[in-house]
Amino acid sequence: MIVHDLSPEAVRKMIPVDLANATEEPPSPIGNFDFHDCVGGVGSFIGRPPWELHADDDELLLVLAGECQLTVREDGGELSRTLRTGDLAIVPRGCWHSNDAPGGVTILFMTPRDGNQHSWADPAGPTQPVR
């Protein structure tokens, strides 16, 4: 059995990583764990992580503290929504998406293990460098 303390007190002690100068994904404060065909963990950050696309399955996001602006690009266009503490979002497979958290956010994520792409540049832009 694996048990992680994600109580409000434990989450408050997690120090958000400032992504302004990040060149790689910061480690999860609780480590990563496998769950079926997904990798789970916690992201605690300030700023905007890379754009992501999960081709093989949906992604689950649960906001534990703070808030972020989740932008999802679906076939019908771009959807943007502010997610706050307690919100749970399912990002559909095959959709580029990004979170912007200028004030900081701590999120529990369940991300498909395979079929993932990341881009620090907006994938809708003229260039799509991936780092």
Secondary structure, DSSP 8 states (H G I E B T S, - for coil): ------SHHHHHTS--EEGGG-SS----TT--EEETTEEEEEEEEEE---EEEESSS-EEEEEEEEEEEEEEEETTEEEEEEEETT-EEEE-TT-EEEEEEEEEEEEEEEEESSSEEEESS-TTSS-----
